């Protein structure tokens, strides 16, 4: 035994182990933001692709019908009195939305075919949203991956959407309200329309030639998120299921809810600007926004997609953002 030599086994000391752990922690701290950035880039690319699909569907609809879909369609026959209209608006029925008319061009004919008779009838209205009739579901094309917590169903149980239409920049809270003032007693007669500077509004029926500013310089559709809710209103008649962004199927209950289908580019509503929850319908967010850092995704009327920075010039009624939202203002857009 005297001739044997003891061999010392190499091992980490406690200090060395702590140093290694610290180095690993630093590396994880450096890599994690890069991983998160890469994931968000993937989500943003997927969002961009969905807007591209919606833009293409609008073009296919326009090719087949010689006009763009209406922002919403809700026709009251001539001679209908306001009380009848008020009965309709409290019945739970809804006005078909621009996005519902696109279903056949989005590989969602199964839902469209269930309601074909209502779509074919100019005065047709949408029933309440259920899973069985398809209106209480959300086709994947209407969902932004960055807003994974958006509820599938919103008010009246209609399916929600992260993508809404461009209403333009018009705003008159006294006479027209945020989106045309479709309040108590407001009637949309046969052939009657709202009048706004955007591409979609109540009973709109524009052709591409009506977008005289150029399809490559005019917003068609844009993003909203669960933080960009239209309004919170709770009383005995209405119950808002908060944080639902928008609807894809219809305006529920009353036409005054059209902020669930369309948003504006008014200077009061810059991109990604959030208002506090409020029971006051005037304290609401009617603009576009997203959960993507720094801005939101849009598709223009030529089908091209653009990420618009939240800091885009929106300081006046004729800011760059406002000009992009108007179809025929005749003014140059400038850089963005």
C-alpha positions in Angstrom: 0.0 0.0 0.0 3.0 2.2 0.6 3.6 2.4 -3.2 0.1 3.6 -4.0 -0.4 7.3 -4.7 -3.6 9.0 -4.0 -5.1 10.9 -7.0 -6.9 14.1 -6.4 -10.3 14.3 -8.1 -10.8 17.7 -9.8 -14.1 19.5 -8.8 -15.8 22.9 -8.9 -15.5 25.0 -5.9 -18.6 26.8 -4.6 -17.2 30.1 -5.9 -16.7 28.6 -9.3 -20.2 27.2 -9.4 -21.7 30.5 -8.4 -19.7 32.3 -11.2 -21.0 29.8 -13.8 -24.6 30.2 -12.6 -24.1 34.0 -12.8 -22.8 33.8 -16.3 -25.7 31.6 -17.4 -28.1 34.1 -15.9 -26.5 37.0 -17.8 -26.7 35.0 -21.1 -30.3 34.2 -20.5 -31.1 37.8 -19.7 -29.4 38.8 -23.0 -31.1 36.1 -25.1 -34.6 36.4 -23.7 -35.4 39.8 -25.2 -34.1 38.6 -28.6 -36.4 35.5 -28.4 -39.4 37.7 -27.4 -38.6 40.0 -30.3 -38.4 37.1 -32.7 -41.7 35.7 -31.5 -43.4 39.1 -31.9 -41.9 39.5 -35.4 -43.5 36.1 -36.2 -46.9 37.2 -34.8 -46.7 40.5 -36.7 -46.0 38.7 -39.9 -49.0 36.4 -39.3 -51.1 39.5 -38.6 -49.9 41.1 -41.8 -50.8 38.0 -43.7 -54.4 38.0 -42.3 -54.9 41.6 -43.3 -53.6 40.7 -46.8 -56.2 37.9 -47.0 -59.0 40.3 -46.0 -57.8 42.9 -48.5 -57.8 40.3 -51.2 -61.3 39.2 -50.2 -62.5 42.8 -50.5 -61.0 42.9 -54.0 -62.7 39.6 -55.0 -66.0 40.8 -53.6 -65.7 44.1 -55.6 -64.8 42.1 -58.8 -67.9 40.0 -58.4 -70.3 42.8 -57.3 -68.9 45.8 -59.1 -68.7 47.6 -55.7 -67.1 47.3 -52.3 -69.1 45.8 -49.5 -71.1 48.2 -47.3 -69.7 49.1 -43.9 -72.9 47.6 -42.7 -76.3 47.1 -44.3 -79.5 47.9 -42.4 -82.4 49.0 -44.6 -85.7 50.2 -43.1 -88.5 50.1 -45.7 -89.9 53.5 -46.8 -92.6 54.8 -44.5 -91.3 53.0 -41.4 -91.7 55.1 -38.3 -89.1 55.6 -35.6 -91.0 53.4 -33.0 -90.8 50.5 -35.3 -87.1 51.1 -35.7 -86.6 51.4 -32.0 -88.3 48.0 -31.6 -85.8 46.6 -34.1 -82.8 48.1 -32.3 -83.8 46.6 -29.0 -84.7 43.2 -30.4 -81.2 41.8 -30.4 -81.1 41.7 -34.2 -78.1 43.2 -36.0 -77.1 44.8 -39.3 -74.8 42.7 -41.4 -71.2 43.9 -41.4 -68.7 44.4 -44.3 -66.7 41.4 -43.1 -69.8 39.1 -43.1 -70.2 39.7 -46.8 -66.6 38.5 -47.4 -67.2 35.0 -45.9 -67.5 33.3 -49.3 -64.1 34.8 -50.3 -62.5 33.6 -47.1 -63.3 29.9 -47.4 -66.1 30.4 -44.8 -69.1 29.6 -47.1 -70.5 27.2 -44.5 -71.3 30.1 -42.2 -72.5 32.3 -45.1 -74.8 29.6 -46.5 -76.7 29.3 -43.2 -77.8 33.0 -43.7 -78.0 33.2 -47.5 -81.6 34.3 -47.4 -80.9 37.2 -45.1 -77.9 38.3 -47.1 -80.0 38.2 -50.3 -82.8 40.3 -48.7 -81.8 44.0 -48.7 -83.7 44.4 -45.4 -82.3 41.1 -43.9 -81.0 41.3 -40.4 -78.6 39.0 -38.5 -79.9 36.8 -35.7 -78.1 36.6 -32.3 -74.7 35.1 -32.2 -74.4 31.3 -31.4 -71.8 28.7 -32.1 -74.4 26.6 -34.1 -75.2 29.4 -36.5 -71.6 30.4 -36.9 -72.0 34.0 -35.8 -70.8 33.3 -32.3 -67.5 31.8 -33.6 -64.4 33.6 -34.8 -62.8 32.5 -38.0 -59.1 32.5 -37.6 -58.6 35.2 -40.2 -60.2 37.8 -37.9 -57.8 37.1 -35.0 -54.4 38.8 -34.5 -51.9 36.4 -32.8 -50.6 39.2 -30.6 -54.0 39.6 -29.0 -54.4 36.0 -27.8 -56.5 37.0 -24.8 -59.3 38.6 -26.9 -62.6 36.8 -26.0 -64.1 34.8 -28.9 -67.5 36.3 -28.2 -68.5 39.9 -27.6 -71.8 41.8 -27.0 -74.8 39.8 -27.9 -72.5 36.8 -28.2 -71.3 37.7 -31.7 -67.8 36.6 -32.7 -65.1 39.2 -32.2 -62.5 40.6 -34.6 -59.2 42.4 -34.5 -59.7 43.9 -37.9 -62.1 46.7 -38.7 -62.9 49.0 -41.6 -61.8 52.6 -42.2 -64.6 55.0 -41.6 -62.6 58.2 -42.4 -62.0 61.2 -40.3 -65.4 62.9 -40.0 -66.5 63.7 -36.4 -69.4 65.7 -35.1 -70.5 64.7 -31.6 -73.4 67.2 -31.7 -75.2 66.3 -34.9 -73.6 63.1 -36.2 -71.9 61.4 -33.3 -68.7 59.4 -33.6 -69.9 57.3 -36.4 -72.9 58.9 -37.9 -75.1 59.4 -34.8 -77.3 56.4 -35.5 -79.1 56.8 -32.2 -82.7 56.6 -31.2 -85.1 57.2 -34.1 -82.4 57.4 -36.7 -83.6 55.8 -39.9 -81.6 54.5 -42.9 -84.2 54.4 -45.7 -83.9 52.4 -48.9 -80.9 53.7 -50.7 -79.9 56.2 -48.0 -76.3 56.3 -46.8 -74.2 58.0 -44.2 -71.6 60.4 -45.7 -68.1 60.2 -44.5 -64.6 60.5 -46.0 -63.5 56.9 -45.5 -64.0 53.8 -47.6 -66.8 52.2 -45.5 -69.9 53.4 -43.7 -73.6 52.6 -43.3 -74.9 51.3 -46.7 -71.8 52.4 -48.5 -71.4 51.1 -52.0 -68.2 52.6 -53.4 -66.3 51.6 -56.5 -62.6 51.8 -56.8 -63.0 54.8 -59.1 -64.5 56.7 -56.1 -61.2 56.5 -54.3 -59.7 59.4 -56.2 -56.7 59.9 -53.9 -55.4 56.6 -55.2 -55.8 53.1 -53.8 -52.2 53.0 -52.8 -52.6 56.0 -50.5 -55.9 55.1 -48.8 -56.5 52.9 -45.8 -59.0 50.1 -46.3 -58.8 48.1 -43.0 -56.8 48.3 -39.8 -56.2 46.7 -36.5 -57.9 47.0 -33.1 -57.2 45.1 -29.9 -59.0 44.2 -26.8 -57.7 47.4 -25.3 -59.3 49.4 -28.1 -62.9 48.8 -27.1 -65.6 51.0 -28.5 -67.3 51.8 -25.3 -68.4 50.4 -22.0 -72.1 50.9 -21.3 -74.1 49.1 -18.7 -77.7 49.6 -17.9 -81.0 47.7 -17.9 -81.0 47.3 -21.6 -77.4 46.8 -22.7 -74.6 44.9 -21.1 -71.1 45.4 -22.5 -68.8 42.5 -22.3 -65.6 44.5 -22.0 -62.5 44.2 -24.0 -63.9 42.8 -27.2 -62.2 45.0 -29.8 -64.8 44.6 -32.6 -67.2 42.2 -34.3 -67.0 40.6 -37.7 -70.6 39.6 -38.2 -72.8 42.6 -37.6 -73.6 45.6 -35.5 -75.6 44.3 -32.5 -78.9 45.8 -31.3 -78.5 49.4 -32.4 -76.7 51.1 -35.3 -74.9 53.4 -32.8 -72.6 50.4 -32.1 -70.9 50.8 -35.5 -67.6 51.4 -33.8 -67.6 47.6 -33.4 -67.2 47.3 -37.2 -65.4 50.5 -38.3 -63.0 53.0 -36.8 -62.0 56.5 -37.8 -58.7 58.4 -38.2 -59.9 61.5 -36.3 -57.1 63.5 -34.6 -58.7 62.7 -31.2 -58.1 59.0 -31.9 -54.4 58.4 -32.7 -53.0 54.9 -33.2 -52.7 52.9 -30.0 -54.3 55.6 -27.8 -56.4 54.1 -25.0 -59.1 55.8 -23.1 -60.1 54.8 -19.6 -63.1 52.6 -19.1 -66.2 54.8 -18.8 -70.0 54.6 -18.8 -70.0 57.8 -20.9 -70.2 56.9 -24.6 -68.4 60.1 -25.5 -65.3 58.8 -23.6 -64.5 56.0 -25.9 -61.8 55.0 -28.3 -63.0 55.0 -31.9 -59.5 54.7 -33.4 -57.3 51.9 -34.6 -54.7 50.2 -32.4 -52.9 47.0 -31.7 -50.7 45.1 -29.2 -47.7 45.3 -31.5 -45.1 47.6 -30.0 -45.0 51.0 -31.6 -47.9 51.0 -34.0 -50.5 48.9 -35.9 -50.9 47.0 -39.1 -53.1 48.3 -42.0 -54.1 47.1 -45.4 -54.5 49.8 -48.1 -57.1 49.8 -50.9 -54.5 48.5 -53.4 -54.1 45.4 -51.2 -50.7 46.4 -49.8 -50.0 46.1 -46.1 -48.3 48.7 -44.0 -47.2 49.0 -40.4 -48.0 52.6 -39.4 -46.0 54.1 -36.5 -48.1 55.3 -33.5 -46.2 58.6 -33.9 -47.4 59.3 -37.4 -48.4 62.9 -37.9 -52.0 63.1 -36.5 -51.9 66.5 -35.0 -54.7 68.0 -37.1 -57.7 67.2 -39.3 -55.3 67.1 -42.2 -52.4 65.3 -40.7 -50.6 62.5 -42.6 -52.7 59.8 -40.8 -55.9 61.6 -41.6 -55.1 62.0 -45.3 -54.4 58.3 -45.5 -57.9 57.7 -44.1 -59.7 59.9 -46.6 -60.6 58.5 -50.0 -61.0 61.8 -51.9 -59.5 64.8 -50.1 -57.2 65.6 -53.0 -54.2 66.4 -50.8 -50.7 64.8 -51.1 -50.0 62.3 -48.3 -46.3 62.9 -47.7 -43.9 60.6 -46.0 -45.0 58.0 -43.4 
